[in-house]
Amino acid sequence: MSIWWSLQLRRDAASVPLARRLLIGAMETAGVDPDISYDLSVALSEACANAVEHGGRAPGATPGGYRVTAYLEGERCRIEVADAGPGFPVGRPRTTAPGRVPAESESGRGMYLIEELADHVHFGNAPGRGGAVVSFDKILKWKAQPPLLTA
């Protein structure tokens, strides 16, 4: 089975739950185990929240918001969130460990959470046009009887 979708979203906090609900709905329909769906939806929410907060318009970038693309292909789900902001700084640390963020801080754990919840993660910059690209994937587990297969 193969399902994929792509959204172009405005940099607005209201776009984050929209992307999350669409992902959860697609995975539920496909019969993905709810624990896996939850992990991926949290990782997606963190990536989208980062795009909303940090994906401001970079000089020369295409105006707009950010793009979310998800692929459920065979036994794997791959998600990519790309924005039109300045991208990640060159030479930045790979992740922010939770112990390095003050306990009272309301931010700074997103990339760490994505790395913990997904199997493979890549943080990079879009070649040529700028902007950050966060992509991650996870091996899927399935419910005993997926709704898509029981018609």
Residue pairs with C-beta under 8 A, 6 or more apart in sequence:
1 30
1 72
1 74
1 148
2 71
2 72
2 73
2 74
3 26
3 30
3 71
3 72
4 69
4 70
4 71
4 72
4 73
5 22
5 26
5 69
5 70
6 67
6 68
6 69
6 70
7 18
7 19
7 22
7 67
7 68
7 69
8 64
8 65
8 66
8 67
9 15
9 18
9 19
9 48
9 65
9 66
9 67
9 68
10 64
10 65
11 51
11 52
11 55
11 56
11 65
11 66
11 83
12 52
12 65
13 49
13 52
15 48
15 52
15 65
15 66
16 45
16 48
16 49
16 52
17 45
19 44
19 45
19 48
19 68
20 41
20 44
20 45
20 48
22 70
23 37
23 40
23 41
23 44
23 70
23 79
24 37
24 41
26 70
26 72
27 36
27 37
27 40
27 72
27 77
28 34
28 37
28 147
29 147
29 148
30 72
30 146
30 148
31 142
31 143
31 145
31 146
31 147
31 148
31 149
32 72
32 77
32 140
32 141
32 142
32 143
32 146
33 140
33 141
33 142
33 143
34 143
35 141
36 77
36 138
36 140
36 141
39 117
39 118
39 138
40 77
40 79
40 117
40 118
40 138
42 113
42 117
43 79
43 113
43 114
43 117
43 118
43 136
44 68
44 70
44 79
44 81
46 109
46 110
46 111
46 113
46 114
47 68
47 79
47 81
47 110
47 114
47 134
47 136
48 66
48 68
48 81
49 110
50 81
50 110
50 111
50 132
50 134
51 65
51 66
51 81
51 82
51 83
51 85
51 132
51 134
52 66
53 107
54 83
54 85
54 132
55 65
55 66
55 83
55 84
55 85
55 131
55 132
56 85
56 86
57 63
57 84
57 85
58 84
58 85
58 86
58 87
58 130
58 131
60 129
60 130
61 84
61 85
61 129
61 130
61 131
62 84
62 129
63 84
64 84
65 83
65 84
66 81
66 82
66 83
66 84
67 80
67 81
67 82
67 83
68 79
68 80
68 81
69 79
69 80
69 82
70 77
70 78
70 79
70 80
71 77
71 78
71 79
72 140
75 139
75 140
76 137
76 138
76 139
76 140
77 137
77 138
77 140
78 135
78 136
78 137
79 135
79 136
79 137
80 133
80 134
80 135
81 133
81 134
81 135
82 126
82 131
82 132
82 133
82 134
83 131
83 132
84 129
84 130
84 131
85 130
85 131
85 132
86 130
86 131
86 132
87 125
87 126
87 130
87 131
87 132
88 123
88 124
88 125
88 132
94 123
95 111
95 112
95 115
96 108
96 109
96 111
96 112
97 112
98 109
98 112
101 108
101 109
111 123
111 134
114 121
114 134
114 136
115 121
117 138
118 136
118 137
118 138
119 136
119 137
119 138
119 139
120 136
120 137
121 134
121 135
121 136
122 133
122 134
122 135
122 136
123 132
123 133
123 134
124 132
124 133
124 135
125 131
125 132
125 133
126 132
126 133
